[in-house]
Amino acid sequence: MVPLTYYQKLDDQQQLISCCQQLISHFQKNTTALDNEVITAFEHLIHILDIHQTDAKGLENTELTEIGMLGMQLLDAVLAAAKTSAETQSLFNYIALAFGFWIARNKGILQQIDHPVNALANAANTLHDKVSLEALFEAAAFIILQTDEAIKTATDRLSLGSPWHVLNMNFGIIATRTHTPELMESAYETLTYNYPEEAPTFFRKAMSEMERLNYPQHVRTIVKRYQEQYRLH
């Protein structure tokens, strides 16, 4: 299983490479899990990550976008095999989020966000310490910024199951759980910009959580301010 402390350093390139290597090792032990072509492609991706550990220097934005799409396609290819054990599922989730973060923070465009978004949601449901939550916030912020415009404007953007919708809502939830005013306000401004029609419901639900879980007063004050600003009339 991936140590939960790994999520405190999602930008640690060596952790990402190590998890990729462990996942491939699991698949190689089970020769029926994946064909050799997929394993070879994954090994090639690991090689790219390894030689570009320092902020992906030497790669153009378009190259990073292409590498991002290759990575997401490989995650598609290994998803079913990864679900066969808790260990491989744990590795898959970490890789999906850390890889998406790597592409985004190096200014590649994410043309597919399903896997990073699902991994972010899973991590947000598991992690509770402030350091991890702030690391998740940073990853989500970069992924939102670098998501392809076609995803942001897709006809299904209002669907509750839309990855773009899920990402924005979880961004707000994660920020709230950090209890950090600057992060909360940053996430709320992003959320209300991308989903103004969702703001009244989001802040109403957030305010009810304030009372149920006894959030600190400074957190309640911020949520209440946004709730009043976006209250339905």
Protein Blocks (a to p, Z undefined) as FASTA:
>chain_A
ZZfklmmmmmlmklmmmmmmmmmmmmmmmmmlpcfklmmmmmmmmmmmmmmmngoghiaf
klmmmmmmmmmmmmmmmmmmmmmpmklmmmmmmmmmmmmmmmmmnopacfbfklmmmmmm
mmmmmpmbfklmmmmmmmmmmmmmmgcfklmmgmklmpmklmklmmmmmmmmmmmmnopa
klmmmmmmmmmmmmmmlmmmmmmmmmmmmmmnopafklmmmmmmmmmmmgcZZ
